[in-house]
């Protein structure tokens, strides 16, 4: 077990114990890939990335006992490679049983408790299990000290990797080739890109979520990645231009930086998602681009999902001390996206790219935000 792992996991189990007691549960089932990675401090129950739920379920009982419920294909690997030394008791079953009985996991968990109390879960199994994904997710919003260290390292390495890819681009490359290079650069640091977007030329103005195509870029290209390692996900965007950047794009990027800075200023413990959305809308109006907030979400809290929650007019989630955020304001033709950690002490940017041209915001504290790179 790596140094500090037990302390991190114990803290997370304590949070779950408070949830279990507060909700009057017999225990909680953890099956989603995001929550498995969180509770195991970076482990993975993922096989099929198209599915939210992984191949093994962690069951934390009301009295603190912990079980891994998994079919005979996965149990030994998960115990050996993902949960080694973490004290889980293995419970296996045939994969045929799992396919034939949708409630099998819940039935096994029920057989392991001696109290007539409901079970909680982060995913649906059957009508007798209380689905409480939001409540479980809230237990992981505040990052532990060890998670912050891992997040910083991921952000730093992802920022450097994508910066290197961007600087090496030449006009004529297709969006798919740019995406491949970005994905490969993250693989080289042990990360995978769970979101990879590339926009060439006119597609940058036309689409907010430009999935890569065979279009070859000529004047400008945008790269967007959400890099995942050990479950944590760092998001960033970089834009490059062949030759001199047009004044209109400079102005739009400067304005986008102003919106980003306003959001960063407002991302303080206690602020609600609705508050932050209002801040963004006001910043767009003040910059002379009213209504841009309606064309794309502005981002929000981040950790083991690309966004744990997104700021919007009805969002009641609140910023916690030591929580990660990925803001991504955009004004048609421009975008700025970085991941940061918010605390009572202020904002710490973690995805900056060394040597990348930066916009220094005119406020206190000052933020250095990524400008368009002229190649």
C-alpha positions in Angstrom: 0.0 0.0 0.0 1.5 3.3 -1.1 2.3 5.9 1.7 -0.8 7.9 2.8 -3.2 5.6 1.1 -4.7 4.2 4.3 -5.3 7.7 5.7 -7.0 8.8 2.5 -9.2 5.8 2.3 -10.1 6.0 6.0 -11.2 9.6 5.5 -13.5 8.6 2.7 -14.9 5.6 4.6 -15.7 8.0 7.4 -17.6 10.2 5.1 -19.6 7.2 3.8 -20.2 6.1 7.4 -21.8 9.4 8.2 -24.0 9.1 5.2 -25.0 5.6 6.0 -25.9 6.6 9.6 -27.6 9.8 8.6 -29.8 8.0 6.0 -30.5 5.0 8.3 -29.1 2.5 5.8 -27.8 -1.1 6.1 -25.0 -0.1 3.8 -24.1 1.5 0.5 -23.3 -0.2 -2.9 -20.6 1.6 -5.0 -20.7 0.5 -8.7 -20.0 3.5 -10.9 -16.5 3.8 -12.3 -16.2 7.3 -10.9 -17.1 6.4 -7.3 -15.1 3.1 -7.4 -12.0 5.2 -8.4 -12.7 7.7 -5.6 -13.2 5.2 -2.8 -10.3 3.0 -3.8 -8.0 6.1 -4.2 -7.4 5.6 -7.9 -8.4 2.0 -8.6 -10.6 1.0 -11.5 -13.5 -1.3 -12.1 -13.8 -0.2 -15.7 -13.7 -2.5 -18.7 -16.2 -0.9 -21.0 -15.8 2.9 -21.1 -19.3 3.3 -22.7 -20.9 2.2 -19.4 -21.2 4.2 -16.3 -21.2 1.1 -14.1 -18.1 -1.0 -13.8 -17.6 -4.7 -13.4 -17.2 -4.9 -9.6 -19.3 -3.4 -6.7 -17.9 -2.2 -3.4 -20.3 -2.8 -0.5 -19.7 -0.8 2.7 -21.8 -2.0 5.5 -23.2 0.0 8.4 -20.6 -1.4 10.8 -17.7 -0.6 8.6 -17.2 -4.1 7.1 -16.3 -3.9 3.4 -17.0 -6.3 0.6 -16.1 -6.6 -3.1 -19.0 -8.2 -5.1 -17.8 -9.3 -8.5 -18.2 -12.2 -10.9 -15.7 -14.9 -11.2 -14.1 -13.3 -14.3 -13.1 -10.1 -12.5 -12.9 -10.9 -8.7 -9.2 -12.0 -8.5 -7.9 -9.3 -10.7 -9.8 -6.5 -8.9 -8.7 -7.9 -5.5 -5.0 -8.2 -6.6 -4.5 -5.2 -8.8 -7.1 -2.6 -7.7 -7.9 -3.2 -4.0 -4.7 -4.9 -2.7 -4.3 -4.3 1.0 -7.5 -2.3 1.4 -9.4 -4.9 3.5 -12.2 -5.9 1.2 -13.8 -9.3 1.7 -14.3 -11.0 -1.7 -17.7 -12.4 -2.7 -17.9 -14.0 -6.1 -20.6 -15.4 -8.3 -20.9 -16.7 -11.8 -21.2 -14.3 -14.7 -24.2 -16.3 -15.9 -26.0 -15.6 -12.7 -25.3 -11.9 -13.1 -26.7 -11.8 -16.6 -29.8 -13.8 -15.6 -30.7 -11.9 -12.4 -30.6 -8.1 -12.5 -31.1 -7.9 -8.8 -28.3 -10.3 -7.9 -25.9 -7.7 -6.5 -28.6 -6.3 -4.2 -29.7 -9.8 -3.2 -26.1 -10.7 -2.2 -25.7 -7.4 -0.3 -29.0 -8.0 1.5 -27.8 -11.5 2.6 -24.7 -9.9 4.2 -26.6 -7.6 6.6 -28.4 -8.5 9.8 -30.6 -5.4 10.1 -33.9 -4.7 8.4 -32.7 -1.4 6.9 -32.7 -0.2 3.3 -29.7 -0.4 1.1 -28.3 2.7 -0.7 -26.6 2.7 -4.1 -25.1 4.9 -6.7 -26.8 3.0 -9.5 -30.1 1.2 -9.9 -30.3 -2.5 -9.1 -33.9 -3.2 -8.1 -36.9 -1.3 -6.5 -35.8 -2.3 -3.0 -32.5 -0.4 -3.3 -32.5 3.4 -2.7 -30.6 5.1 -5.6 -28.7 8.1 -4.0 -26.0 8.9 -6.5 -26.1 12.7 -5.7 -25.7 12.1 -2.0 -22.8 9.7 -2.5 -21.2 12.1 -5.0 -21.3 14.9 -2.5 -19.1 12.8 -0.1 -16.3 13.0 -2.7 -16.5 16.7 -3.7 -14.0 17.9 -1.1 -10.6 16.6 -2.2 -8.2 15.0 0.3 -4.7 16.3 0.5 -3.4 13.3 -1.4 -6.0 13.8 -4.1 -4.9 17.4 -4.5 -1.3 16.3 -4.9 -2.3 13.7 -7.6 -4.6 16.3 -9.3 -1.8 18.9 -9.4 0.6 16.4 -11.0 -2.0 15.3 -13.6 -2.9 18.9 -14.5 0.8 19.9 -14.9 1.6 16.9 -17.0 -1.5 17.2 -19.2 -1.0 20.9 -19.7 2.6 20.3 -20.8 1.6 17.4 -23.1 -1.1 19.2 -24.9 1.0 22.3 -25.2 3.7 20.2 -26.9 1.2 18.8 -29.3 -0.2 22.2 -30.1 3.1 23.8 -30.9 4.0 21.0 -33.3 0.9 21.3 -35.4 1.1 22.4 -39.1 -1.8 23.5 -41.4 -3.2 20.6 -43.4 -3.6 18.1 -40.6 -7.0 16.7 -40.2 -9.0 17.1 -37.0 -8.8 13.4 -36.5 -5.0 13.4 -36.8 -4.8 16.3 -34.3 -7.1 14.3 -31.9 -4.9 11.2 -32.3 -1.8 13.2 -31.4 -3.6 14.7 -28.3 -4.8 11.3 -27.2 -1.3 9.7 -27.7 0.4 12.5 -25.7 -1.9 11.8 -22.8 -1.4 8.1 -23.0 2.4 8.8 -22.7 1.8 10.2 -19.3 -0.5 7.3 -18.3 -3.8 9.2 -18.8 -6.7 8.7 -21.2 -8.8 11.4 -22.8 -12.4 10.8 -21.9 -13.4 13.8 -24.0 -11.4 14.8 -27.1 -12.7 17.7 -29.3 -11.1 19.4 -32.2 -12.4 22.3 -34.3 -10.7 23.5 -37.5 -11.4 27.0 -38.9 -15.2 27.6 -39.4 -16.2 24.7 -37.1 -14.7 26.7 -34.2 -17.4 29.4 -34.7 -20.1 26.9 -35.6 -20.0 24.3 -32.9 -19.3 24.3 -29.1 -18.7 20.6 -28.9 -16.8 19.8 -32.2 -16.2 16.0 -32.3 -13.2 15.4 -34.7 -13.8 15.0 -38.4 -11.7 14.6 -41.5 -11.7 18.4 -42.1 -8.1 19.7 -42.4 -7.2 22.9 -40.7 -5.9 26.0 -42.5 -5.9 29.1 -40.2 -6.9 27.9 -36.8 -7.6 24.8 -34.7 -8.9 24.2 -31.2 -8.0 21.2 -29.0 -10.1 20.2 -26.0 -9.2 17.3 -23.7 -10.5 15.9 -20.5 -7.5 13.8 -19.2 -8.2 11.0 -16.7 -5.7 9.3 -14.5 -6.4 7.4 -11.4 -10.0 8.4 -11.8 -9.3 12.2 -11.5 -10.1 14.3 -14.6 -8.4 17.5 -15.6 -9.9 19.5 -18.5 -8.2 22.1 -20.7 -8.5 23.8 -24.1 -5.8 25.3 -26.3 -6.3 27.3 -29.6 -3.6 27.9 -32.2 -3.5 30.2 -35.2 -1.3 29.9 -38.3 0.2 33.4 -38.6 -1.0 36.6 -37.0 -4.1 36.3 -34.9 -6.9 38.5 -36.2 -7.9 41.5 -34.0 -11.5 40.2 -33.7 -10.2 36.9 -32.3 -7.9 38.7 -29.9 -10.8 40.9 -28.6 -13.0 37.9 -28.2 -10.4 35.9 -26.3 -9.6 38.9 -24.1 -13.3 39.1 -23.3 -13.6 35.4 -22.6 -10.6 35.7 -20.2 -12.6 38.4 -18.4 -15.6 36.1 -18.0 -13.2 33.3 -16.8 -11.6 35.7 -14.2 -15.1 36.7 -12.9 -16.0 33.1 -12.4 -12.7 32.3 -10.7 -13.2 35.3 -8.4 -16.7 34.1 -7.5 -15.7 30.4 -6.9 -15.5 30.7 -3.2 -16.7 28.2 -0.5 -20.4 28.7 -0.1 -21.2 30.1 -3.5 -24.0 28.3 -5.3 -24.1 27.1 -8.9 -26.9 29.5 -9.5 -24.8 32.4 -8.1 -21.9 31.4 -10.4 -24.1 31.2 -13.5 -25.4 34.7 -12.7 -21.8 35.9 -12.4 -21.0 34.5 -15.9 -24.1 36.1 -17.5 -23.3 39.5 -16.0 -19.6 39.2 -17.2 -20.7 38.4 -20.7 -23.0 41.5 -20.7 -20.3 43.7 -19.3 -17.8 42.5 -22.0 -20.3 43.4 -24.7 -21.3 39.8 -25.6 -24.7 39.4 -23.9 -26.4 36.0 -24.2 -23.2 33.9 -24.9 -23.9 31.9 -21.7 -27.0 30.4 -23.5 -24.8 28.9 -26.3 -22.7 26.7 -24.0 -22.5 25.6 -20.4 -19.9 27.4 -18.4 -18.4 24.4 -16.6 -18.5 23.6 -12.9 -17.2 21.3 -10.3 -14.8 18.5 -11.3 -13.1 15.4 -9.9 -13.9 11.9 -10.9 -16.4 13.0 -13.5 -15.6 15.7 -16.1 -18.2 17.8 -14.3 -19.7 16.8 -11.0 -22.2 19.6 -11.4 -22.6 22.4 -13.9 -23.5 26.0 -12.9 -27.1 26.8 -14.1 -29.9 29.1 -13.0 -31.5 26.4 -10.7 -28.3 24.8 -9.4 -28.3 24.6 -5.6 -24.9 22.9 -5.2 -22.4 24.9 -3.3 -18.6 25.4 -3.6 -16.7 23.5 -1.0 -13.3 24.3 0.5 -10.8 22.2 -1.4 -13.0 21.4 -4.4 -11.8 21.2 -8.1 -13.5 23.3 -10.8 -13.2 23.3 -14.6 -14.6 26.5 -16.1 -14.9 26.8 -19.9 -16.4 30.2 -20.9 -16.7 30.7 -24.7 -17.5 33.6 -27.0 -18.2 32.5 -30.5 -14.8 31.8 -32.1 -13.0 31.7 -28.8 -12.8 29.6 -25.6 -10.8 29.4 -22.4 -10.8 26.3 -20.3 -8.6 25.4 -17.3 -8.9 23.3 -14.2 -8.3 24.7 -10.8 -8.7 24.0 -7.1 -10.8 26.4 -5.1 -10.3 27.0 -1.4 -10.7 29.7 1.2 -7.1 30.7 0.4 -8.0 31.4 -3.2 -7.7 29.7 -6.7 -4.9 27.4 -7.7 -4.7 26.8 -11.5 -3.4 23.3 -12.2 -3.5 22.8 -16.0 -1.3 25.7 -17.1 1.0 25.1 -20.1 4.7 26.3 -19.6 5.6 29.0 -22.0 2.1 29.3 -23.5 1.1 32.9 -24.3 -1.0 34.2 -21.5 -3.6 36.9 -20.8 -2.9 38.6 -17.5 -6.2 39.7 -16.0 -6.6 43.2 -14.6 -7.7 42.4 -11.1 -6.5 41.3 -7.7 -5.6 38.5 -7.6 -4.3 38.4 -11.2 -4.9 35.3 -13.3 -2.7 34.1 -16.2 -5.1 32.5 -18.7 -4.3 30.9 -22.0 -4.3 33.1 -25.1 -4.3 32.0 -28.7 -0.9 30.7 -29.8 0.4 32.2 -33.1 2.5 29.6 -35.0 
